[in-house]
């Protein structure tokens, strides 16, 4: 409640109500806190909840993760576990540094509990993230790294671009998330088609095998992030391709192009181009998770993300078949108390 009623409004007042400025300043504060061990220890005492789970052969201290997009370049890696997260996914990063789309490109719809973004994979590039990880070290929880296609790379060059990111980052990642579902990079979602996805996953898994060091328990697990806008037939086909190529799991879902469920007062902002996340996506994200879980007979681990705004949303996502959950928009609106609330509910119901 303190975050929602006091801290968040103060941040917006200081930033002139620009969501991206608030985002950047918040990351800067958390990056600073990441270097102060006593502060991190204090935050852990307040927010950390032990509810361990093992997924894809990895042990997670709890099943609530930070979704990609919040900390693209890994600036605040050591703060997120202190705020209660059981794993962190950074990115999406690309093979080449890129500025992303023109501003404004981030819009909040608080009455709808939603966010629209058309960021366009703004990031410093895979090599820069690798350098930061080499210097700062990994967080104290599993680290996922989301990789995507550079805008400058055409679809014919997509495999080389993704592979370059994998090569730069594999040694730091507990898992690699392959983002082929963002609506904000032209043509990216075409990589979810059977032929293109099969080629991409085949090469990424082969490269992960080549990069595995002697004595490694296994190659770096590869997960695929899917769009909520796919039909059941398309989801089933995607699942077949992922199974054929040894994908370790799925992340469902990315943002949506749909605009269902917006508050009537926010339809104008809601018309902004980009991907919608937050509460209006919750039901569809659960539908996708439930379908994929059923279609795979529960054999493919799923990270459920989309519209989780309170502990009940998280429990419903787990009931739909998710093994882990991730937060983005819910965290934007409610802060770390949401992470603690979800983990407490999971521990109580587990």
C-alpha positions in Angstrom: 0.0 0.0 0.0 2.9 2.4 0.8 4.3 1.9 -2.7 0.9 2.5 -4.4 -0.2 5.4 -2.3 3.0 7.3 -1.7 6.2 6.2 -3.4 4.7 5.7 -6.9 2.9 9.0 -7.1 6.0 10.8 -5.8 8.1 9.2 -8.6 5.6 10.4 -11.2 5.5 13.9 -9.8 9.3 14.1 -10.1 9.3 12.7 -13.6 6.6 14.9 -15.0 4.4 11.9 -15.3 6.5 10.3 -18.1 6.4 6.5 -17.5 9.7 5.8 -19.2 11.5 8.5 -17.1 10.0 6.9 -14.0 11.2 3.5 -15.2 14.7 4.8 -15.8 15.0 6.6 -12.5 13.6 3.6 -10.6 16.2 1.4 -12.3 19.0 3.9 -11.4 17.9 3.8 -7.7 17.8 0.0 -7.7 21.2 -0.2 -9.4 22.6 2.0 -6.7 21.0 -0.2 -4.0 22.5 -3.3 -5.6 25.9 -2.1 -4.4 24.9 -1.6 -0.7 24.9 -5.0 1.0 23.3 -3.9 4.3 20.4 -2.3 2.4 19.9 -5.5 0.3 19.9 -7.6 3.5 17.3 -5.4 5.0 15.1 -5.6 2.0 15.4 -9.4 2.0 14.2 -9.5 5.6 11.1 -7.6 4.6 10.2 -9.2 1.2 11.9 -12.6 0.7 9.7 -15.7 1.2 11.0 -19.2 1.0 8.8 -21.4 -1.2 11.3 -23.5 -3.2 10.5 -25.3 -6.4 12.5 -27.2 -9.0 11.7 -26.6 -12.7 13.8 -27.6 -15.7 16.4 -29.1 -13.4 16.9 -25.7 -11.7 16.1 -24.9 -8.0 14.2 -21.6 -7.6 13.9 -20.2 -4.0 10.3 -19.3 -4.9 8.3 -19.4 -8.1 7.8 -15.7 -8.7 10.1 -14.1 -11.3 10.7 -10.7 -12.8 9.6 -10.7 -16.4 11.8 -9.5 -19.3 11.5 -5.8 -20.2 11.8 -4.4 -16.7 15.6 -4.6 -16.5 16.8 -5.0 -20.1 20.5 -4.4 -19.6 20.8 -6.0 -16.1 21.4 -2.8 -14.3 19.9 -3.8 -11.0 20.6 -7.5 -10.9 21.3 -7.8 -7.2 18.3 -5.7 -6.1 15.6 -8.0 -7.5 16.2 -11.0 -5.3 16.2 -8.6 -2.3 12.7 -7.5 -3.4 11.5 -11.1 -3.1 11.9 -12.4 -6.7 12.9 -16.1 -7.0 14.4 -15.6 -10.4 15.2 -12.7 -12.8 14.8 -12.5 -16.6 16.8 -9.7 -18.2 16.5 -8.4 -21.8 15.2 -8.7 -24.3 18.7 -8.1 -25.7 19.7 -8.2 -29.3 22.9 -9.1 -31.2 23.5 -5.4 -31.9 22.9 -2.4 -29.7 19.9 -0.4 -30.8 18.0 2.6 -29.5 14.5 1.2 -30.0 11.5 3.1 -31.3 11.0 6.8 -31.1 9.5 8.2 -27.9 6.9 8.3 -26.5 6.7 4.5 -26.5 5.5 3.6 -23.0 2.0 4.3 -21.8 0.3 3.5 -18.5 -3.5 2.9 -18.1 -3.9 2.8 -14.3 -7.7 2.4 -14.3 -7.3 -0.7 -16.5 -4.3 -2.0 -14.6 -2.5 -2.1 -18.0 0.6 -0.9 -19.8 1.2 -0.4 -23.5 4.7 -0.4 -24.9 6.3 -0.2 -28.3 9.8 0.0 -27.0 11.3 -1.9 -29.9 14.0 -3.9 -28.0 16.0 -0.8 -26.9 19.1 -2.2 -25.3 22.9 -1.9 -25.3 23.4 -5.2 -27.0 24.4 -8.8 -26.0 28.1 -8.0 -25.7 27.5 -5.1 -23.3 25.3 -7.3 -21.1 28.0 -10.0 -21.1 30.5 -7.4 -20.0 28.2 -6.2 -17.2 27.6 -9.7 -16.0 31.3 -10.5 -16.0 31.9 -7.4 -13.8 29.0 -7.4 -11.5 28.3 -11.1 -11.2 25.1 -13.0 -11.5 22.2 -12.5 -9.0 21.7 -14.9 -6.1 18.7 -16.5 -7.9 18.4 -18.2 -11.3 19.0 -15.8 -14.2 17.2 -16.0 -17.5 18.3 -14.0 -20.5 15.8 -13.1 -23.2 17.2 -12.7 -26.7 15.5 -11.2 -29.7 16.2 -10.2 -33.3 18.0 -6.9 -34.0 15.9 -4.6 -36.1 18.7 -4.2 -38.6 18.8 -8.0 -39.2 16.4 -9.2 -41.8 14.5 -12.4 -41.3 17.1 -14.3 -43.4 19.7 -13.1 -41.0 17.7 -13.8 -37.8 19.3 -17.1 -37.0 22.8 -15.6 -37.1 21.6 -12.7 -35.0 20.1 -14.9 -32.2 23.1 -17.2 -32.3 25.5 -14.3 -31.8 23.5 -13.3 -28.6 23.5 -16.9 -27.4 27.3 -17.2 -28.0 27.9 -14.0 -26.0 25.7 -14.8 -23.1 25.3 -18.5 -22.6 27.9 -18.8 -19.8 25.9 -16.4 -17.6 22.4 -17.7 -18.3 20.6 -20.3 -16.2 18.2 -20.4 -19.2 17.8 -18.6 -22.5 14.4 -17.2 -23.5 13.9 -16.9 -27.2 11.6 -14.0 -27.9 9.8 -14.5 -31.2 6.6 -12.9 -30.1 7.1 -9.2 -29.4 4.7 -7.1 -31.6 7.1 -4.2 -31.7 9.8 -5.5 -34.1 8.6 -5.7 -37.7 8.2 -9.3 -38.9 9.4 -10.8 -35.6 6.2 -12.8 -35.0 6.7 -14.6 -38.4 9.5 -16.5 -36.6 6.7 -18.4 -34.8 5.7 -20.1 -38.1 6.7 -23.8 -38.3 9.5 -23.5 -40.8 11.2 -20.4 -39.4 10.9 -21.6 -35.8 12.3 -25.0 -36.6 15.3 -23.5 -38.3 16.0 -21.1 -35.4 15.5 -23.6 -32.6 17.6 -26.2 -34.4 20.5 -23.9 -34.7 20.2 -22.5 -31.2 20.1 -25.9 -29.6 23.0 -27.1 -31.7 25.0 -24.0 -30.7 24.1 -24.5 -27.1 25.4 -28.1 -27.3 28.6 -26.9 -28.9 29.1 -24.2 -26.3 28.6 -26.6 -23.3 31.9 -27.0 -21.5 33.3 -30.5 -20.7 31.8 -31.6 -17.4 28.7 -29.4 -17.7 25.6 -31.1 -16.4 23.7 -30.1 -19.6 23.5 -27.4 -22.2 21.9 -24.2 -21.3 18.1 -24.7 -21.3 16.3 -22.9 -24.1 12.7 -21.7 -23.6 10.4 -20.0 -26.2 8.2 -17.0 -25.4 4.9 -17.2 -27.3 2.3 -14.6 -28.3 -1.2 -14.6 -26.7 -2.7 -13.8 -30.1 -2.0 -17.2 -31.7 -4.9 -19.5 -32.5 -5.1 -22.9 -30.8 -4.0 -24.5 -34.1 -1.0 -22.2 -34.3 -0.1 -22.9 -30.6 -0.3 -26.6 -31.2 2.0 -26.4 -34.2 4.4 -24.2 -32.2 4.4 -26.8 -29.4 5.1 -29.6 -31.9 8.2 -27.7 -33.2 9.4 -26.9 -29.7 9.1 -30.6 -28.7 10.9 -31.8 -31.8 13.8 -29.5 -31.1 14.2 -30.3 -27.4 13.0 -26.9 -26.0 13.1 -27.0 -22.2 10.0 -25.0 -21.7 7.6 -22.2 -22.8 6.9 -18.7 -21.5 3.3 -17.7 -22.0 2.6 -15.0 -22.8 4.0 -11.9 -24.4 2.0 -8.7 -24.8 -1.1 -8.6 -27.0 -2.3 -6.5 -29.9 -5.9 -6.9 -28.6 -7.5 -4.1 -26.7 -10.3 -5.9 -24.8 -11.1 -5.1 -21.2 -9.9 -1.5 -21.1 -11.6 1.1 -18.8 -13.9 3.3 -20.9 -12.0 6.4 -19.8 -8.7 5.0 -21.2 -9.8 4.0 -24.7 -7.9 7.0 -26.2 -4.6 6.0 -24.7 -5.5 2.4 -25.3 -5.5 3.1 -29.1 -1.8 3.7 -29.0 0.1 1.2 -31.1 2.1 -1.5 -29.3 1.8 -4.5 -27.0 -0.7 -4.4 -24.2 0.2 -6.1 -20.8 -1.5 -6.1 -17.5 -4.9 -7.0 -16.1 -6.8 -7.1 -19.5 -4.5 -9.9 -20.6 -5.0 -12.1 -17.6 -7.8 -14.3 -18.8 -6.2 -14.9 -22.2 -2.8 -15.6 -20.8 -4.4 -18.3 -18.5 -6.2 -19.7 -21.5 -3.0 -20.1 -23.4 -1.2 -21.7 -20.4 -4.1 -24.1 -19.9 -4.1 -25.1 -23.6 -0.4 -25.6 -23.7 -0.4 -27.6 -20.5 -3.2 -29.8 -21.7 -1.8 -30.2 -25.2 1.6 -31.3 -23.8 0.0 -33.6 -21.2 1.8 -31.5 -18.6 5.2 -32.5 -19.8 6.4 -29.1 -20.9 7.2 -26.6 -18.1 5.5 -23.3 -18.5 6.3 -19.9 -17.1 3.0 -18.1 -16.8 3.0 -14.3 -17.3 0.3 -11.8 -18.2 -2.1 -9.9 -16.0 -1.0 -11.1 -12.6 -2.1 -8.3 -10.3 -2.8 -10.1 -7.0 -2.1 -13.4 -5.3 -5.3 -14.9 -6.6 -4.2 -14.2 -10.2 -1.0 -16.1 -9.5 -2.7 -19.0 -7.9 -5.1 -19.2 -10.9 -2.1 -19.2 -13.3 -0.5 -22.0 -11.4 -3.8 -23.9 -11.4 -3.9 -23.5 -15.2 -0.7 -25.4 -15.5 2.2 -22.9 -15.0 5.2 -24.1 -13.0 6.5 -20.6 -12.4 5.0 -17.1 -12.8 6.5 -13.7 -13.8 5.4 -10.1 -13.0 5.8 -6.9 -15.0 2.7 -4.6 -15.0 1.5 -5.8 -11.6 4.9 -4.9 -10.1 4.8 -1.5 -11.8 1.5 -0.7 -10.0 1.9 -2.5 -6.7 5.6 -2.8 -6.1 7.4 -5.5 -4.1 4.5 -6.1 -1.7 2.9 -7.9 -4.5 5.9 -10.3 -4.8 5.7 -11.0 -1.1 1.9 -11.4 -1.1 2.0 -14.0 -4.0 4.8 -16.0 -2.4 3.1 -16.0 1.0 -0.1 -17.2 -0.7 1.8 -19.9 -2.6 3.6 -21.1 0.6 0.3 -21.2 2.5 -1.5 -23.1 -0.3 1.4 -25.4 -1.1 
